[in-house]
Amino acid sequence: MAQNNPNIIQVKVERVTLDTSSNRFVVILRDENYKRWLPIVVGPAEAQAIALFLERVTPPRPMTHDLMKRFLDNLEATVIRIVINDLRENTYYAAIEIKNEHGTLPVDARPSDAIALALRSNAPIFVDTSVMDRAAINEELDSINIDQEEDEIKRLNIQMKDAVDEERYEDAAHIRDMIHELEEKLKLKRS
């Protein structure tokens, strides 16, 4: 049974959000057991498909994922689960496990499409433990890191002021850039 497989972890779609710093949509998957989040960048169409389903909005005409679900229903096939099973060069990979009268078939898919179809099929969503270990954000560590980064920003602001007072403008500009990078990271963590 999938839930007993130690190599995968069940997650839920927590939300779809816009990362304002990069202007890209992100689906946040949540691992309830270990209090971790897995952010996955998705395209605008897939973000809309996922968000509409989460908000229980039915479009007047079927979207692509609704059409896929109808095809599967008409073929008497069922989505058993989806597994986000790999992460290579900042790209996630997934498989949709489909069952019909002939057996179970894994179908390669983009995670965003797999998630949208899993939601419509009421199928569980899993992440391979190796992917989760490499890419997840731990809630508890994240709050500690936020405190440390806020302290670092304060320290850098003092250093920047000292550099300006001492007319070391190049150093001040470099410190200013470091502050901006940390502030952007904090924005992402808080969104």
Rosetta blueprint (number, residue, H / E / L):
1 M L
2 A H
3 Q H
4 N H
5 N L
6 P L
7 N L
8 I E
9 I E
10 Q E
11 V E
12 K E
13 V E
14 E E
15 R E
16 V E
17 T E
18 L E
19 D E
20 T L
21 S L
22 S L
23 N L
24 R E
25 F E
26 V E
27 V E
28 I E
29 L E
30 R E
31 D E
32 E L
33 N L
34 Y L
35 K L
36 R E
37 W E
38 L E
39 P E
40 I E
41 V E
42 V E
43 G L
44 P H
45 A H
46 E H
47 A H
48 Q H
49 A H
50 I H
51 A H
52 L H
53 F H
54 L H
55 E L
56 R L
57 V L
58 T L
59 P L
60 P L
61 R L
62 P L
63 M L
64 T H
65 H H
66 D H
67 L H
68 M H
69 K H
70 R H
71 F H
72 L H
73 D H
74 N H
75 L L
76 E L
77 A L
78 T E
79 V E
80 I E
81 R E
82 I E
83 V E
84 I E
85 N E
86 D E
87 L E
88 R E
89 E L
90 N L
91 T E
92 Y E
93 Y E
94 A E
95 A E
96 I E
97 E E
98 I E
99 K E
100 N E
101 E L
102 H L
103 G E
104 T E
105 L E
106 P E
107 V E
108 D E
109 A E
110 R L
111 P H
112 S H
113 D H
114 A H
115 I H
116 A H
117 L H
118 A H
119 L H
120 R H
121 S H
122 N L
123 A L
124 P L
125 I E
126 F E
127 V E
128 D E
129 T H
130 S H
131 V H
132 M H
133 D H
134 R H
135 A H
136 A L
137 I E
138 N E
139 E H
140 E H
141 L H
142 D H
143 S H
144 I H
145 N H
146 I H
147 D H
148 Q H
149 E H
150 E H
151 D H
152 E H
153 I H
154 K H
155 R H
156 L H
157 N H
158 I H
159 Q H
160 M H
161 K H
162 D H
163 A H
164 V H
165 D H
166 E L
167 E L
168 R L
169 Y H
170 E H
171 D H
172 A H
173 A H
174 H H
175 I H
176 R H
177 D H
178 M H
179 I H
180 H H
181 E H
182 L H
183 E H
184 E H
185 K H
186 L H
187 K H
188 L H
189 K H
190 R H
191 S L
